[in-house]
């Protein structure tokens, strides 16, 4: 049985998720799990798909980046699938882990993708440092410090750090910084 998994990062990407679903169904996926969630968050539908597949099945995705967020994560998924004797197919690169060549190509592509991601992050850090030096990048506005007076007022009214954090929608550690 072919089992599909489709994912987009934001709710606005409706066309993309519909295109992924259509592609997965067109190649014969009988069941398709879909999610509209960032890859860094917990993905319950991916977990459901991994639990659903059985020996002899294949998990099918349209692109590698829809499935895994890093080489380590990809390896974990592939290991899980292999332990269940389930294959992985990635449509846009015509890759099938049921073949030795497919497994080799998957590992090579994952390593290249991880390298590319690290290079992007490095370029981003360099760009931020350059912008800071020119005074154009100031970072995120410190929201908790703006609530310092409210934190102190609530503290003197007898509220504890957890209650203050919930009431003002800040972290408990921010409470302590404001009270110091």
Secondary structure, DSSP 8 states (H G I E B T S, - for coil): -EEEEEEESSTT-HHHHHHHHHHHHHTT-SEEEEEES-TTS--HHHHHHHHH--TT-EEEES-GGGT-SSHHHHHHHHHHHHHTT-EEEEGGGTEETTSHHHHHHHHHHHHHHHHHHHHHHHHHHHHHHHHHHTT----S--HHHHTHHHHHHHHHTT--HHHHHHHHT--HHHHHHHH-
